[in-house]
Amino acid sequence: MNASDARGLPIGVFDSGVGGLTVLKALREAMPHEDLVYLGDTARLPYGTKSPASISRYACQATALLQQRNIKLLVVACNTASAVALEALREQMDPLPVIGVVEPGASAAVAARPGARHLVLATEATVRLGAYREALLGLDAGATVTELACELLVSLAEEGWNDGSIAESIVLRYLSDLADDARHPESVILGCTHFPLLRDTFAAVFDDGVSIVDSASTTAAAANQLLTELSLANDENDTGDLVLLATDGATRFARVGGQFLGHDLGHDDIEVVDL
C-alpha cells in the first residue's frame, strides 16, 4: 500500500487502561482530521505489577488487534509498555511506524532545559525500569535525573481530585523524601499518562519558572510530525472519527474516561473486545 492509499487509515492508540486517554485527547486536538482507534487493556491492568515477559506479550497481543483495524501508525500511550516492549512492537508493526511516550517527553525536556536538574514523576514500574533516566542521559550527558514513584496520584486522577489542598498535600508528601536539590528541579517530567490531569497542582507546588513536560502533548506533536514526514497525514478538511475499545469494564471505562477526555461517555460508547 502506498502513502496516498494509507492517509485515510486510522491511528491506533494503546494503553493498559484509561491513562492513555490523555494522549488520545492531545492527538485529537493536534490532528482533528485523523481517525483514531483507542484500546485500553482494562482486563489485565495494571501492567506495572507484571513481569517484562508478560508486559511484552500483552502489548503485542493488543497491537495485533489494532493491526486488524488496519491502522497506519501505532502510538503506545503507556509508559510501562513503552519502556519494556517498544522494540518488539516496532518489529511486529514493520514497516509501519510506532511511537512510544518516553522518547518524545525526554526529547522535549532536554530541548527546553539543556543540562538541567530533571525530576521524573511516574509510577513504580516506570521508575524501576529507568526508561526516562536512560533516555534523558542518552540525549544530554550533563543532565541530572531524579525519578520519583507517585503511585497514589494515579488514583487521584481517576477520582477527579486533580487540584486543591488534598492533591497538593499528597504531592508535597512525596517530595518530602527527596534531597533539597531534587525538590527544586528546573524541569518536571510527567512520566505517567494520568498525570497531565494534575498539571495545575504541579504548577502550584513547584517553583515559578520550572518547565513542566507532559508525555501527552509531546507524543501528539511527535506523531503529527512523523505523519507529515511520511506523507501519511489525512486530508485536513476531513473530520476524524473515534473508536473506543476496552477488554473489560465498559461502564467504569466510560465514567473515568469521560474525565480524561473532558466530555461525558456512556458504556454504549465503548466496544468490549477479547484479546
Backbone hydrogen bonds, N-H to C=O, Kabsch-Sander energy under -0.5 kcal/mol:
donor,donor_aa,acceptor,acceptor_aa,energy
5,D,2,N,-0.5
6,A,2,N,-1.4
7,R,3,A,-1.1
9,L,6,A,-2.0
11,I,35,D,-2.7
12,G,73,L,-3.0
13,V,37,V,-3.0
14,F,75,V,-2.5
15,D,39,L,-2.3
21,L,18,V,-2.2
22,T,19,G,-1.9
24,L,20,G,-2.2
25,K,21,L,-2.7
26,A,22,T,-1.8
27,L,23,V,-2.5
28,R,24,L,-2.5
29,E,25,K,-2.2
30,A,26,A,-2.3
31,M,27,L,-2.6
34,E,31,M,-2.1
36,L,241,D,-2.8
37,V,11,I,-2.7
38,Y,243,V,-2.9
39,L,13,V,-2.9
40,G,245,L,-2.3
41,D,15,D,-2.3
41,D,39,L,-0.6
42,T,40,G,-2.2
44,R,41,D,-1.6
49,T,46,P,-0.7
50,K,47,Y,-2.1
55,I,51,S,-2.6
56,S,52,P,-2.5
57,R,53,A,-2.1
58,Y,54,S,-2.9
59,A,55,I,-2.5
60,C,56,S,-2.3
61,Q,57,R,-2.1
62,A,58,Y,-2.5
63,T,59,A,-2.3
64,A,60,C,-2.0
65,L,61,Q,-1.6
66,L,62,A,-1.9
67,Q,63,T,-2.5
68,Q,64,A,-1.5
69,R,65,L,-0.7
69,R,66,L,-0.9
70,N,67,Q,-2.0
71,I,66,L,-0.6
72,K,10,P,-2.6
73,L,10,P,-0.6
74,L,97,P,-2.1
75,V,12,G,-3.1
75,V,73,L,-0.5
76,V,74,L,-0.6
76,V,99,I,-3.4
77,A,14,F,-2.0
77,A,75,V,-1.2
78,C,76,V,-0.9
82,S,78,C,-2.4
83,A,79,N,-2.2
84,V,80,T,-2.0
85,A,81,A,-2.7
86,L,82,S,-0.7
89,L,85,A,-2.4
90,R,86,L,-2.3
91,E,87,E,-2.2
92,Q,88,A,-2.1
93,M,89,L,-2.5
94,D,90,R,-1.4
96,L,93,M,-2.5
99,I,74,L,-2.6
101,V,76,V,-0.5
105,G,101,V,-1.1
106,A,102,V,-2.5
107,S,103,E,-2.5
108,A,104,P,-2.3
109,A,105,G,-2.0
110,V,106,A,-2.3
111,A,107,S,-2.3
112,A,108,A,-2.0
113,R,109,A,-2.2
116,A,113,R,-1.3
118,H,116,A,-0.8
118,H,144,T,-3.6
119,L,187,S,-2.7
120,V,118,H,-0.5
120,V,146,T,-3.3
121,L,119,L,-0.6
121,L,189,I,-2.6
122,A,120,V,-0.6
122,A,148,L,-2.3
127,V,123,T,-2.3
128,R,124,E,-2.7
129,L,125,A,-2.0
130,G,126,T,-1.2
131,A,126,T,-0.8
134,E,130,G,-2.3
135,A,131,A,-2.4
136,L,132,Y,-3.1
137,L,133,R,-2.6
138,G,134,E,-1.8
139,L,135,A,-1.2
140,D,136,L,-2.1
143,A,140,D,-1.8
144,T,116,A,-2.6
146,T,118,H,-2.4
148,L,120,V,-3.1
150,C,122,A,-3.2
153,L,150,C,-1.4
154,V,151,E,-1.5
155,S,151,E,-0.7
156,L,152,L,-1.8
157,A,153,L,-2.2
158,E,154,V,-2.1
159,E,155,S,-2.0
160,G,156,L,-0.7
160,G,157,A,-0.7
161,W,156,L,-2.1
162,N,160,G,-1.5
168,E,164,G,-2.3
169,S,165,S,-2.4
170,I,166,I,-2.0
171,V,167,A,-2.2
172,L,168,E,-2.5
173,R,169,S,-2.0
174,Y,170,I,-2.0
175,L,171,V,-2.2
176,S,172,L,-1.5
177,D,174,Y,-1.3
178,L,175,L,-2.1
183,R,179,A,-1.8
184,H,180,D,-0.8
184,H,181,D,-0.8
186,E,117,R,-1.9
187,S,117,R,-1.9
188,V,211,S,-3.4
189,I,119,L,-2.8
190,L,188,V,-0.6
190,L,213,V,-3.3
191,G,121,L,-2.5
191,G,189,I,-1.4
195,F,192,C,-1.3
197,L,194,H,-1.6
198,L,195,F,-2.0
199,R,196,P,-1.4
201,T,162,N,-0.5
202,F,198,L,-2.1
203,A,199,R,-2.5
204,A,200,D,-1.6
205,V,201,T,-1.8
206,F,202,F,-2.6
210,V,207,D,-1.6
211,S,186,E,-2.4
212,I,210,V,-0.6
213,V,188,V,-3.0
213,V,211,S,-0.6
215,S,190,L,-1.1
218,T,214,D,-1.5
219,T,215,S,-1.6
220,A,216,A,-2.2
221,A,217,S,-2.1
222,A,218,T,-2.0
223,A,219,T,-2.5
224,N,220,A,-2.4
225,Q,221,A,-2.3
226,L,222,A,-2.4
227,L,223,A,-2.5
228,T,224,N,-1.8
229,E,225,Q,-2.5
230,L,226,L,-2.2
231,S,228,T,-1.3
232,L,227,L,-3.1
233,A,227,L,-0.9
238,D,235,D,-1.8
240,G,32,P,-2.8
240,G,238,D,-0.5
243,V,36,L,-2.3
244,L,269,D,-0.6
245,L,38,Y,-3.2
245,L,243,V,-0.5
246,A,271,E,-2.2
247,T,40,G,-1.6
253,F,249,G,-2.6
254,A,250,A,-2.3
255,R,251,T,-2.2
256,V,252,R,-2.9
257,G,253,F,-2.7
258,G,254,A,-1.7
259,Q,255,R,-0.7
259,Q,256,V,-0.7
260,F,256,V,-1.4
261,L,257,G,-2.4
262,G,258,G,-1.6
263,H,258,G,-1.1
269,D,266,G,-2.1
270,I,267,H,-1.4
271,E,244,L,-2.7
272,V,270,I,-0.6
273,V,246,A,-2.7
